């Protein structure tokens, strides 16, 4: 069965590092969307202390992570229809670094890149 979102190898490594550096146990990283910005929606990422009912769980294997263990990406059930088929990536350049989402469901993005529409 195909996962709701794909995670690139570099995103797996960075997410694993962030979870390891958190300093307390985590259920994983929660991905969602919220109403915000010029185009209507923006992606959200946060540490998850527990798996909530109806969360879509994407298990990430551990071989690519700094601590050697796996973790979970938890997708908020209200966001799943906006995120199906999305790839979660991590990019670094001279001016910024962070997680990016390549979403085939996007119909447009605002000029600053902070929000999108579907």
N, C-alpha and C positions, 0 to 999 in steps of 0.2 A: 504494500500500500504506500502510495506517495505521501510524503509529509506535507503539512500545510505550508510551511516555508522551508527554504533551503538556507544553510549557513555555510559561508565560505570557510576555508581552512584558517585564514588570518582572523576572521571574526570569532571562530571557535577558540583560538589561542587567546585573543584579547579578552573575551568574555570569561574564560577560565581564569585568567590572571586577575581580573576584577573581583571575581567571586572568592578567590584564594586570599586576596588582599583585604577583603571586607572585615575579616577578623571574627566572624561569627557564622554559625551554620546557616545555610540558605537553601530553600527549596529549588531555587533557580533564578532565572531572569524573566520578568514578565514584560511582554511586548503588547502594546495596545495602540489605539488611536484616540485622539480627542479633538473636539471642535476648537479650532484655533487658527489664526493667521488669515492672510488675504484670500487663500484658495479654499479654506474651510476645514481641513483636517491636518493634523500633524501626528507623527509617530511618537510614542512614549516608550521609554525603557526604565525599569526600576528593579531593585532587588525584590525577590519574593520570599517571604518567610514561610509561606505555606501554599500548597496546591489548593485552589478554590474549586468548589463544585462547578462543573461544566468548562473548566479550563481545557484548552487543547494542549496536550503535552507533546513536545518534540524532544526526544532524547538525543543528546549529543555525546558521541563516544569520546573516550578519554585520551586516546593516543596523541591527539594534537594539542592537548592542554598542558600548561606548565606544571601542574600538580599531578598529572598522570591519571586523574580521575575524570569521570564524565559528569555532566550536569544536565539540567533541563531548561528548555525555553518554554515558557508558559504563555499561551496566547489567550488574552481576554476574550471571552465568548462574544462580546459585543463588537469585537474587531475582526473576527475571523473572516467575515464576508469581504472585508476590505483588503485582507492580507493573503488570501489564497494565491499561491503561485509566486509569492515574493521571495527574493533572495536578500538575505541579511549579510552585509559586507562590512569591512573595516578599512578605512583609508586614512593615510597620513600624508601631508605635504607641508610645505614651509609655513603656511598660515593657519592650518587647522588639522585636527584629527578627530575621528569619531566613527560611529556606526552609521552606515548608509543603507537605504533600502531601495532595491530595484524592483518596482512593482508593476506588473503588466496591466493591472487594473486602473492605474492612474490615467486620467484624461487630461490633466494639466497640473502645472506647478506654478507657484508664485515666483516673481522675479528674484527674490532673495533665497529661494530654495527651502524655506522653513515649513511650508505647508503645501498640500496637494488636494486635488479634487478627483472624484471617481464618477 
